[in-house]
Amino acid sequence: MSRWCDREVGDEVAARIGAAVRVRRARRPVAQEALTAGERRQWHALAPGPRRQDWLTGRAALKALLPATADTSTMSFPHRNLSLTHSCGVAVAVGIEADADDDHSVVAGAGVDHEPWRSTDPRMARFFLHPHERSTPLGLLRAWTVKEALYKAVVANHRSTLLDIVLDDAAVTTGTATGPGGERLRYTVLDTAEGPLGVALCLEDRRVAV
């Protein structure tokens, strides 16, 4: 994908994973005066440095996705319908609607990861890929992006690692996976001019959803 258009990227992701998806990318930080009181408190709590700028760029992506009155300081991640990633001055936010294309399923978690193109040390594979996943034709960077997005899609991931997620078929760019608690996961990874974009969702049975 040589040109990035939020709507086109969202439409392609939606067609692949079977749920309505909106994508917003930000390259510039949101203006501080556009922050809510809660967001300003969060921003001031961060130590001075690049993380503050990344945080503001992430807010810009989130605010482009949400209603103008939304206060992102009330949100916590992982989230059932939202996810955020930022790297090298670029932030990407995704919103996934609750209904999936499966009549019996609802979305229980959303995940996104976007990485800049770079070489990846093959020795790192053992930290996030199982032996049967390491020969994936996706390449290590795409596989990392997929695993990161899947990890974020599992809301109860605080005691888990990337190795607790198993790809059903490590050779495909759009597929399914199993989470650490047996969660049903879907993912897709797209190549953009700047690097791979991975988007994932977690599904739960509509009949037992709370």
Secondary structure, 3 states (H helix, E strand, C coil): CCCCCHHHHHHHHHHHHCEEEEEEEECCCCCHHHCCHHHHHHHHHCCCCHHHHHHHHHHHHHHHHCCCCCCHHHCCCCCCCEEEEEECCEEEEEEEEEEECCCCEEEEEEEEEECCCCCCCHHHHHHCCCHHHCCCCCCHHHHHHHHHHHHHHCCCCCCCCHHHCEECCCCCCEEEEECCCCCEEEEEEEECCCCEEEEEEEEEECCCCC
